[in-house]
């Protein structure tokens, strides 16, 4: 167990920086992914909240208009 830990520490201590270019396409992809996830969460919350409220509004609207006839 100690040898595995020692080997991992040696490997981590010996790493160097990798100077790699990340193009603008990756940034646009990350932004699109984040906006897609946020949009789907907002739509899910809207669907869960709006449709029961819509039924309630229709029911109250029908009961109000039924008394007018």
Buried (B, 14 or more C-beta within 10 A) or exposed (E): EEEEEEEEEEEEEEEEEEEEEEEEEEEEEEEEEEEEEEEEEEEEEEEEEEEEEEEEEEEEEEEEEEEEE
